[in-house]
Amino acid sequence: MVQYQWSPNYQQQPQFAFPPQQHQQQQNVPPQVTIPSGRAPAGAFREESYIENILRLNRGKVGTFHFSFENAMEAGTNVKAVTGMVEAAGRDHVILSERSTGKRFLFPMIYFDYAEFNEELNYFPQRP
């Protein structure tokens, strides 16, 4: 599966250098992407099913989140389980609030192992 991502800050660099022309206005134009046939049209955006997107779709739900750390300084501190609510999730992190203590945790996703929920999860974004 091929994935294409576009960033509004992307500036395509010319492959050939031409002498600058007077009175020519530069425009930042996003690169054109050819979508293979059988795929959704370019205007039909659908969030991909990455872990951070699934967590984001389930903000406010309570679960048990398991993390493990490779180079923990003290023996026995290389795993952590937090039972709490998903507050936010980004590409490289998740923010959880622990039910029993009210503490908030910011975990890098590289340490995330898995999560357990006692209810059905939202997997696809809600359509307007």
TIDREN-601108 format. One record per residue (C-alpha): residue in one letter; y, x, z. Coordinates in Angstrom, 3 decimals, always signed. Each point is the difference from the previous one (the first is absolute). Layout:
BEGIN
type,py,px,pz
a,Y,X,Z
...
! end
This chain:
BEGIN
type,py,px,pz
m,+0.000,+0.000,+0.000
v,+3.387,+1.378,-0.956
q,+2.992,-0.813,+2.190
y,+3.615,+0.319,-1.021
q,+2.858,+0.137,+2.437
w,+3.688,-0.176,-0.791
s,+2.746,+1.184,+2.265
p,+3.642,-1.025,-0.494
n,+0.982,+3.598,+0.863
y,-2.195,+1.446,-2.763
q,+1.859,+1.932,-2.659
q,-1.952,+0.970,-3.057
q,+0.698,+3.576,-1.038
p,+0.403,+0.670,-3.732
q,-2.708,+2.152,-1.503
f,+2.316,+1.535,-2.568
a,+3.443,+1.435,+0.659
f,+2.699,-1.201,-2.385
p,+3.619,+1.114,+0.100
p,+2.132,-2.547,+1.872
q,+1.963,-2.368,-2.191
q,+3.498,-1.121,+0.802
h,+0.611,-3.584,+1.078
q,-3.682,-0.698,+0.555
q,-0.736,-1.944,+3.159
q,-3.263,+0.792,+1.782
q,-2.134,-2.863,+1.228
n,-2.898,+0.186,+2.416
v,-2.752,-1.944,-1.701
p,-3.353,-0.492,+1.744
p,-2.962,+1.412,-1.885
q,-1.879,-2.451,-2.159
v,-3.543,-0.673,+1.080
t,-2.705,-1.405,-2.207
i,-2.184,-2.453,+1.889
p,-3.623,-0.056,-1.200
s,-1.073,-3.353,-1.419
g,-1.555,-2.420,+2.463
r,+2.427,+0.977,+2.768
a,+2.818,-2.065,+1.471
p,+3.255,+0.000,-1.966
a,+2.660,+2.503,+1.073
g,+2.129,-2.662,+1.732
a,-2.867,-1.314,+2.151
f,+0.119,+2.250,+3.078
r,-2.876,-0.191,+2.442
e,-0.266,+2.140,+3.086
e,-3.014,+2.325,-0.101
s,-2.661,-0.168,+2.704
y,+0.823,+3.214,+1.826
i,-0.503,+0.033,+3.774
e,+3.716,+0.080,+0.779
n,+0.588,-3.038,-2.227
i,-2.844,-1.929,+1.645
l,+1.386,+0.842,+3.448
r,+3.481,-1.052,-1.126
l,-1.375,-3.343,-1.238
n,-1.488,-0.535,+3.474
r,+3.045,+0.759,+2.150
g,-0.165,-1.865,+3.287
k,-3.801,-0.117,+0.085
v,-1.869,+1.564,+2.889
g,-2.791,+2.477,-0.555
t,-1.606,+3.142,+1.356
f,+1.086,+3.085,-1.898
h,-2.049,+3.201,+0.114
f,+1.465,+3.452,-0.558
s,-1.503,+3.482,+0.221
f,+1.754,+3.341,+0.206
e,-1.662,+3.211,-1.173
n,+1.836,+2.664,+1.981
a,+0.628,-1.717,+3.323
m,+1.173,+2.417,+2.677
e,-2.107,-1.417,+2.842
a,-3.705,-0.757,-0.166
g,-0.753,-3.695,-0.295
t,+3.445,-0.943,-1.321
n,-0.908,+0.061,-3.663
v,-0.460,-3.787,-0.277
k,+2.275,-2.906,+0.851
a,-0.555,-3.746,-0.246
v,+2.987,-2.324,+0.323
t,-0.391,-3.750,+0.359
g,+3.257,-1.390,-1.166
m,+2.109,-1.651,-2.642
v,+1.039,+1.385,-3.369
e,+3.776,+0.278,+0.073
a,+0.522,+1.967,-3.209
a,-1.848,+2.203,-2.451
g,+1.186,+2.493,-2.563
r,-1.621,+2.319,-2.472
d,-0.671,+2.665,+2.651
h,+0.276,-1.797,+3.358
v,-0.720,-3.123,+2.021
i,+1.937,-1.364,+2.986
l,-2.054,-1.878,+2.595
s,+0.949,-1.679,+3.250
e,-2.664,+0.032,+2.687
r,-0.591,-3.409,+1.566
s,-0.969,+1.083,+3.494
t,+2.851,+2.473,+0.637
g,+2.724,-0.958,-2.477
k,+0.059,+3.609,-1.264
r,+0.801,+0.646,-3.636
f,-1.823,+2.644,-2.010
l,+0.882,+1.725,-3.244
f,-3.147,+1.474,-1.542
p,-0.167,+2.051,-3.191
m,-2.512,-1.632,-2.371
i,-1.874,+3.293,-0.418
y,-1.518,-0.641,+3.451
f,-0.935,-3.650,-0.698
d,-3.755,-0.674,-0.058
y,-0.386,-3.779,-0.059
a,+1.181,-3.262,+1.536
e,-1.795,-3.022,+1.446
f,+1.459,-3.506,-0.075
n,-1.377,-3.219,+1.494
e,+1.633,-2.165,-2.640
e,+0.222,-0.263,-3.765
l,+2.297,+2.518,-1.659
n,+2.573,-0.516,-2.715
y,-1.033,+2.141,-2.930
f,+2.235,-1.126,-2.865
p,+3.758,-0.545,+0.220
q,+1.124,-3.619,+0.258
r,+1.314,-1.384,-3.277
p,+3.458,-1.597,+0.114
! end
